[in-house]
Amino acid sequence: MDGTVLDSLALDLEICNDLLRKHLAADVHVSRSFIRDHFALDVPMFWQRILEQVEADFGVASGSAFHPILAAYEAARTSASFAPCPGACEVLEEAKRRGIPLAIVSNNETAGVRSILRQSGVEPLFDVIVGNDHAEVKKKPAPDTYLLAAKMLRVDPARCAVVEDSLIGVESGKRAGAHVVGVATGGASFDTLADCGWADVVYVDFERSAPGAITDSTSRIATPLPLVDRWSAAFMSTSSDALELTWRNNDWEWLGSTLCDLLGRAIAPPADLRGADELVDVGLDSGTGPGVDIVATNGVNVSALTDAASMPKQGAGAAVRMLRGIAGAAHRDIRVTVLAHAAADVTWEAIFRAVGRAVHAR
């Protein structure tokens, strides 16, 4: 709920330091990043961590202030009407139209969750509400609350999609056996969610992507990773048309497939296709795809292309997955021969430029 359906993080960022100064009678504070990093915890643990941090930073102990702060915070939450996260209600309403059962799974008490949902006008969208106060049900990151929600919905957890904004949330969903969608609208950033290993796919937010269109204006490509922007532009560089693309998730295979569809609609099997750059030679061989084979000549070390030490986080994995997406859409197996030494990001740019030439071949 918090940070996915409703923008309750905004309230925390606004009132937490006010409550600290009022109840501790001292000029103390915690950073916005600290509040965000701990936002997904249940309320008592959230405030315990804040007060511990204040004592460590300022030497001010909470004394008897814990329970009054907790009460004031809960009163502020339960009396507030939170705005939905942009795009979240549209996703939920579309799911309802398709007959998909929906549950809210929260690390807060059920009654409070229900009250907040009701006041914010979104309670009718949900078939089941699961809080942290069910007997013998462990809180996130344990999988228990998601397993209980699936049971109440009468759905196999493996057929469920969990949408979460925090590390403990995505871990909980994955341990429950669900398909996990991370969304960077609350407790964790896009990079944190993408790097954690618990999310199957990560979205920047709930806004719709613009999956690509050929235009007459200047090309505009925007994805969550600047390197992917470069590689996408290199792949499309053989086209005289401009590309407008806004991509809001890290499903890089899907992006590769989309780019291939935009550039290579005229591909006709079974002819093999070739492309080249001064650094690489590329062949798109007749096959079923999405095979990708990268080899080298002249003693070039191709392992550096997928070595995390040679690339920014997520970079190498994104590149390989984009190639697989292109190969699958082209119904080809991609064979890359690296001809000369260069920095890994530069070599990948050359690879995508050469693959684009092959896809665009007539």
C-alpha positions in Angstrom: 0.0 0.0 0.0 2.5 2.6 1.2 4.6 3.8 -1.7 2.8 1.6 -4.3 -0.9 2.4 -4.3 -0.7 5.5 -2.1 1.9 8.3 -1.8 2.1 8.0 1.9 5.9 8.6 1.8 5.2 12.3 1.3 3.5 12.5 4.8 6.5 10.9 6.4 8.9 13.3 4.7 6.8 16.1 6.0 6.1 15.3 9.6 8.8 12.9 10.9 11.3 15.7 11.8 8.5 17.9 13.2 7.5 15.1 15.6 11.1 14.5 16.6 11.7 18.2 17.5 8.4 18.5 19.3 8.6 15.3 21.4 12.3 15.3 22.1 12.4 19.1 22.7 15.7 19.3 20.8 17.0 20.5 17.4 17.4 17.0 15.9 16.6 15.5 12.5 17.0 12.5 10.2 17.7 12.8 6.5 15.1 12.3 3.8 17.1 9.4 2.5 17.1 7.7 5.9 13.3 8.1 6.1 12.9 6.6 2.7 15.3 3.7 3.3 13.3 2.6 6.4 9.8 3.6 5.1 8.7 0.0 4.4 9.2 -1.2 8.0 6.2 -1.6 10.3 5.4 1.6 12.2 7.0 0.7 15.6 10.2 -0.6 14.0 10.3 2.4 11.7 10.3 4.8 14.7 12.7 2.6 16.7 15.2 2.9 13.9 14.7 6.7 13.7 15.1 7.2 17.4 18.2 5.1 17.4 19.7 7.1 14.6 18.9 10.4 16.4 20.6 9.2 19.6 23.7 8.1 17.6 23.9 11.4 15.7 23.0 13.9 18.4 23.3 12.1 21.7 19.6 12.7 22.4 17.8 9.7 23.9 14.1 9.2 23.3 13.4 8.5 27.0 9.6 8.2 27.4 8.9 9.9 24.0 8.6 6.7 22.0 4.9 6.0 22.6 3.7 9.6 22.4 5.5 9.9 19.0 4.0 6.7 17.8 0.5 7.8 18.8 0.9 11.2 17.1 2.3 9.6 14.0 -0.5 7.0 13.8 -3.1 9.7 14.4 -1.7 11.7 11.5 -1.7 8.7 9.2 -5.2 7.5 10.0 -6.7 11.0 9.6 -4.9 11.6 6.3 -6.3 11.1 2.8 -3.4 10.1 0.6 -3.1 10.8 -3.1 -2.7 7.7 -5.2 0.7 7.2 -6.8 0.4 8.5 -10.4 -0.8 5.8 -12.7 -1.5 3.2 -9.9 -5.3 3.5 -10.0 -5.3 3.1 -13.7 -3.4 -0.2 -13.4 -5.7 -1.4 -10.7 -8.8 -0.5 -12.5 -7.6 -2.2 -15.7 -6.9 -5.3 -13.6 -10.5 -5.2 -12.2 -11.9 -4.9 -15.7 -10.0 -8.0 -16.7 -11.4 -9.9 -13.7 -8.0 -10.2 -11.9 -8.4 -10.5 -8.1 -6.5 -8.0 -6.1 -5.1 -7.9 -2.6 -3.3 -5.3 -0.5 -0.5 -6.8 1.6 0.9 -4.4 4.2 3.4 -4.5 7.1 0.9 -2.4 9.1 -2.2 -3.5 11.1 -5.2 -4.5 9.0 -7.7 -2.0 10.6 -5.4 0.9 10.0 -4.7 -0.2 6.4 -8.4 -0.5 5.7 -9.1 2.9 7.2 -6.4 4.6 5.1 -7.6 2.9 1.9 -11.2 3.9 2.7 -10.3 7.5 3.3 -8.2 7.7 0.2 -11.1 6.3 -1.9 -9.4 3.1 -3.2 -10.7 0.4 -0.8 -13.3 -0.9 -3.3 -10.6 -1.9 -5.7 -9.4 -4.7 -3.4 -10.9 -8.1 -2.8 -8.6 -8.9 0.2 -6.7 -6.8 2.7 -3.9 -8.5 4.7 -2.1 -6.7 7.5 0.7 -7.7 9.8 -1.6 -8.8 12.7 -2.7 -12.2 11.7 -1.8 -14.9 14.2 1.3 -16.9 13.5 1.9 -15.0 10.3 5.4 -13.4 10.1 5.9 -9.9 8.7 7.8 -9.1 5.5 10.4 -10.0 4.4 9.0 -13.4 5.4 6.7 -14.7 2.6 3.8 -15.4 5.1 1.6 -12.4 4.3 1.8 -12.9 0.6 1.1 -16.6 1.0 -1.9 -15.8 3.1 -3.2 -13.3 0.5 -2.9 -15.9 -2.3 -4.7 -18.4 -0.1 -7.5 -15.9 0.6 -7.8 -15.1 -3.1 -7.8 -18.9 -3.9 -4.9 -18.4 -6.3 -1.6 -20.4 -6.6 1.2 -18.0 -5.5 3.1 -19.0 -8.6 0.3 -17.4 -10.7 0.4 -14.1 -8.7 2.3 -10.9 -9.4 3.5 -9.0 -6.4 4.1 -5.2 -6.9 6.5 -3.7 -4.3 8.5 -0.6 -3.8 10.9 -1.8 -1.0 13.6 -4.3 -0.6 11.8 -6.2 2.2 8.7 -6.2 0.0 10.3 -7.7 -3.1 12.1 -10.3 -1.0 8.8 -11.3 0.6 7.1 -11.6 -2.8 9.9 -13.6 -4.3 10.1 -16.0 -1.3 6.4 -16.5 -1.7 7.1 -17.8 -5.2 5.3 -15.0 -7.1 6.4 -13.0 -10.1 7.8 -9.8 -8.5 7.5 -6.3 -10.0 9.6 -3.6 -8.3 8.4 0.0 -8.7 10.6 2.9 -7.6 7.8 5.0 -6.2 8.4 4.6 -2.5 11.0 2.9 -0.3 13.8 2.1 -2.7 15.3 3.6 -5.9 15.2 2.0 -9.3 18.9 1.1 -9.1 18.5 -0.5 -5.6 15.6 -2.6 -6.7 17.3 -3.6 -10.0 20.5 -4.7 -8.2 18.9 -6.6 -5.3 18.2 -9.8 -7.2 14.6 -10.3 -5.8 12.6 -8.4 -8.5 11.9 -10.0 -11.9 11.4 -6.6 -13.5 11.7 -3.1 -12.2 9.7 0.0 -13.3 10.6 3.6 -12.7 6.9 4.3 -11.9 3.4 3.5 -13.0 3.3 5.9 -15.9 2.8 4.4 -19.4 5.9 3.9 -21.6 5.9 5.3 -25.1 7.2 2.1 -26.7 8.6 3.8 -29.7 7.6 5.7 -32.8 9.3 6.8 -36.0 9.0 10.6 -36.2 10.2 13.4 -38.4 11.8 15.3 -35.6 15.0 14.8 -33.6 15.5 11.4 -32.0 14.6 11.3 -28.3 15.5 8.1 -26.4 15.0 7.9 -22.6 15.4 4.7 -20.5 16.4 4.1 -16.9 20.1 3.5 -18.0 22.0 6.1 -20.0 24.2 3.4 -21.5 21.0 1.8 -22.9 20.1 5.1 -24.4 23.4 5.1 -26.2 23.1 1.5 -27.4 19.5 2.1 -28.6 20.6 5.1 -30.6 23.5 3.2 -32.1 21.2 0.3 -33.1 18.8 2.8 -34.8 21.6 4.9 -36.4 21.3 3.2 -39.8 17.7 4.5 -40.2 17.2 8.0 -41.6 14.1 8.4 -39.5 14.1 9.8 -35.9 13.0 7.7 -33.0 10.9 8.7 -30.0 11.2 6.2 -27.2 10.5 6.4 -23.5 11.2 3.1 -21.7 10.3 2.9 -18.0 11.4 -0.6 -17.0 14.4 -2.9 -17.1 12.9 -5.6 -19.3 15.8 -5.2 -21.8 14.8 -8.2 -23.9 11.4 -6.6 -24.5 13.2 -3.3 -25.4 15.5 -5.1 -27.9 12.5 -6.8 -29.5 10.7 -3.4 -29.7 13.7 -1.8 -31.4 14.0 -4.6 -33.9 10.4 -4.3 -34.8 10.8 -0.5 -35.3 13.9 -0.9 -37.5 13.6 -4.2 -39.2 10.0 -4.7 -40.3 11.2 -5.7 -43.8 13.3 -8.8 -42.7 12.4 -11.8 -44.8 13.8 -15.2 -44.0 15.8 -17.3 -44.7 18.7 -15.0 -45.9 21.5 -14.5 -43.5 22.3 -10.8 -42.7 25.6 -9.1 -41.9 26.8 -5.9 -40.4 30.2 -4.5 -39.5 31.9 -1.8 -37.6 35.6 -1.1 -37.2 35.6 -2.9 -33.9 33.2 -5.8 -34.6 31.8 -8.0 -37.3 28.2 -9.3 -36.9 26.1 -12.0 -38.6 22.4 -12.7 -38.1 22.3 -16.3 -39.1 19.1 -18.2 -40.1 17.8 -19.8 -37.0 15.1 -19.6 -34.4 16.7 -17.1 -32.2 17.4 -15.8 -29.6 20.9 -17.3 -29.6 23.8 -14.8 -29.0 27.4 -15.9 -29.5 30.3 -13.5 -28.9 33.8 -14.5 -29.9 37.1 -12.6 -30.5 40.1 -12.4 -32.8 43.5 -10.9 -32.3 43.7 -11.9 -28.6 40.8 -9.7 -27.6 39.4 -10.6 -24.2 35.6 -10.8 -24.7 35.0 -11.8 -21.1 35.5 -8.1 -20.2 32.2 -7.3 -22.0 30.2 -9.1 -19.3 32.6 -8.5 -16.4 30.9 -6.3 -13.8 34.3 -4.7 -13.0 34.4 -3.4 -16.6 30.9 -2.0 -16.8 28.6 0.1 -14.6 26.0 -1.9 -12.6 23.3 -3.5 -14.8 25.2 -2.5 -18.0 26.5 -5.9 -19.2 23.3 -7.7 -18.3 21.2 -5.1 -20.1 23.4 -5.4 -23.3 23.2 -9.2 -23.5 19.4 -9.2 -22.8 18.8 -6.5 -25.5 20.7 -8.6 -28.0 18.5 -11.6 -27.1 15.4 -9.5 -27.6 16.6 -8.4 -31.0 17.6 -12.0 -32.0 14.2 -13.3 -30.9 12.3 -10.6 -32.9 14.4 -11.1 -36.0 14.1 -14.9 -35.7 17.9 -15.1 -36.1 20.9 -16.2 -34.0 23.3 -13.3 -33.5 27.0 -14.0 -34.0 29.4 -11.3 -32.9 33.2 -11.3 -33.7 35.1 -8.7 -31.7 38.1 -7.5 -33.9 40.0 -5.0 -31.7 40.5 -3.9 -28.1 38.3 -1.0 -26.8 36.5 -0.1 -23.5 33.6 -2.4 -22.9 30.9 0.3 -23.2 32.4 1.4 -26.5 32.6 -2.1 -27.9 28.9 -2.7 -27.0 28.0 0.5 -28.8 29.9 -0.8 -31.9 28.1 -4.2 -31.5 24.6 -2.5 -31.5 25.5 -0.3 -34.4 26.7 -3.3 -36.5 23.6 -5.4 -35.4 21.4 -2.5 -36.5 23.1 -2.4 -39.9 22.5 -6.1 -40.3 18.8 -5.8 -39.3 18.4 -2.9 -41.6 20.0 -4.7 -44.5 17.8 -5.0 -47.6 
